[in-house]
């Protein structure tokens, strides 16, 4: 019989829970980008790839609930700073914030529809049970 970690039974509350959720969201997005995308080609001549900014903003919009009251610009800058090992310049951060304003003004970031999520869950369940 395997032993479980006794800390699994202790849950965080209030502001500490919010900080934990934000940290988990950051880690999920950073892991996704670092595992699936070659980040060395996403930053060229002092400019971060706009598609990467759009992708990170989309992930943030999908994962962050409004009750967390997260500033999207700062959150995306933090994530991109982690991805590029903390060496974003102030000019690059300003450009990222401008890109986020452009993305929000033009409606380029949309949440994934509930019907698509349900179809994916159902298809995954069918694959696990029958295929």
C-alpha positions as CSV (number, residue, x, y, z in Angstrom):
1,X,0.0,0.0,0.0
2,X,1.5,3.4,-1.0
3,X,1.7,6.2,1.4
4,X,0.1,9.5,0.5
5,X,1.6,12.9,1.2
6,X,0.0,14.2,4.5
7,X,0.0,17.7,3.1
8,X,-2.6,16.7,0.5
9,X,-5.2,16.9,3.3
10,X,-4.4,20.5,4.2
11,X,-6.1,23.0,1.8
12,X,-5.2,26.7,1.4
13,X,-7.8,29.3,2.0
14,X,-8.6,32.9,1.1
15,X,-5.8,35.0,-0.4
16,X,-3.3,32.1,-0.2
17,X,-5.6,30.0,-2.3
18,X,-5.8,32.8,-4.9
19,X,-2.0,33.0,-5.0
20,X,-1.7,29.2,-5.4
21,X,-4.2,29.2,-8.3
22,X,-2.3,32.0,-10.0
23,X,1.0,30.1,-9.6
24,X,-0.6,26.9,-11.0
25,X,-2.0,28.8,-14.0
26,X,1.4,30.3,-14.7
27,X,3.1,27.0,-14.4
28,X,0.7,25.3,-16.7
29,X,1.1,27.9,-19.5
30,X,4.9,28.0,-19.1
31,X,5.1,24.2,-19.2
32,X,2.9,24.1,-22.3
33,X,5.1,26.6,-24.2
34,X,8.4,25.2,-23.1
35,X,7.5,21.6,-23.9
36,X,5.7,22.2,-27.2
37,X,7.4,25.3,-28.7
38,X,11.0,26.2,-29.4
39,X,11.1,29.5,-27.5
40,X,14.5,30.5,-28.9
41,X,13.0,31.5,-32.2
42,X,10.1,33.5,-30.6
43,X,12.2,36.5,-29.7
44,X,14.0,38.3,-32.5
45,X,15.8,41.6,-32.4
46,X,14.1,43.0,-29.3
47,X,10.6,41.9,-30.3
48,X,8.5,39.1,-29.0
49,X,6.5,37.1,-31.5
50,X,2.9,38.5,-31.6
51,X,1.5,35.0,-32.1
52,X,3.1,34.0,-28.8
53,X,1.6,37.0,-27.0
54,X,-1.8,36.1,-28.5
55,X,-1.5,32.5,-27.4
56,X,-0.5,33.4,-23.9
57,X,-3.4,35.9,-23.7
58,X,-5.8,33.3,-24.9
59,X,-4.6,30.8,-22.3
60,X,-4.9,33.4,-19.6
61,X,-8.4,34.3,-20.7
62,X,-9.4,30.7,-20.7
63,X,-7.9,29.7,-17.4
64,X,-8.3,32.8,-15.2
65,X,-11.6,33.4,-13.5
66,X,-12.8,36.9,-13.1
67,X,-12.9,36.5,-9.3
68,X,-9.1,36.3,-9.3
69,X,-9.0,39.9,-10.5
70,X,-5.8,39.4,-12.4
71,X,-4.3,42.3,-14.5
72,X,-4.0,40.5,-17.8
73,X,-1.1,42.7,-19.1
74,X,1.1,42.1,-16.1
75,X,0.2,38.5,-16.0
76,X,1.2,37.9,-19.6
77,X,4.4,39.9,-19.1
78,X,5.3,37.8,-16.1
79,X,4.7,34.6,-18.0
80,X,6.8,35.7,-21.0
81,X,9.5,36.9,-18.6
82,X,9.6,33.4,-17.1
83,X,9.7,31.8,-20.6
84,X,12.6,34.1,-21.7
85,X,14.5,33.6,-18.4
86,X,13.8,37.0,-16.9
87,X,15.6,39.0,-19.6
88,X,12.8,41.0,-21.2
89,X,13.7,44.7,-21.6
90,X,11.3,47.5,-20.6
91,X,10.8,48.2,-24.3
92,X,9.8,44.6,-25.0
93,X,7.4,44.7,-22.0
94,X,5.9,47.9,-23.4
95,X,5.4,46.3,-26.8
96,X,3.8,43.3,-25.2
97,X,1.3,45.5,-23.3
98,X,0.6,47.4,-26.6
99,X,-0.1,44.1,-28.3
100,X,-2.4,43.0,-25.6
101,X,-4.3,46.3,-25.9
102,X,-4.6,45.7,-29.7
103,X,-5.7,42.1,-29.2
104,X,-8.4,43.2,-26.7
105,X,-9.6,46.1,-28.8
106,X,-10.0,44.0,-31.9
107,X,-11.5,40.9,-30.2
108,X,-8.8,38.5,-31.3
109,X,-9.0,36.5,-28.0
110,X,-12.1,34.5,-27.5
111,X,-12.9,31.9,-24.9
112,X,-13.3,28.3,-26.1
113,X,-17.0,27.5,-26.5
114,X,-18.7,25.2,-24.0
115,X,-20.0,22.9,-26.8
116,X,-16.4,22.3,-28.1
117,X,-15.3,21.5,-24.6
118,X,-18.1,19.0,-24.1
119,X,-17.5,17.4,-27.5
120,X,-13.8,17.0,-26.6
121,X,-14.6,15.5,-23.2
122,X,-17.2,13.1,-24.7
123,X,-14.7,12.0,-27.5
124,X,-12.0,11.4,-24.9
125,X,-14.3,9.3,-22.8
126,X,-15.4,7.3,-25.9
127,X,-11.7,6.7,-26.8
128,X,-10.9,5.5,-23.3
129,X,-13.9,3.2,-23.0
130,X,-14.3,1.7,-26.4
131,X,-11.2,2.2,-28.5
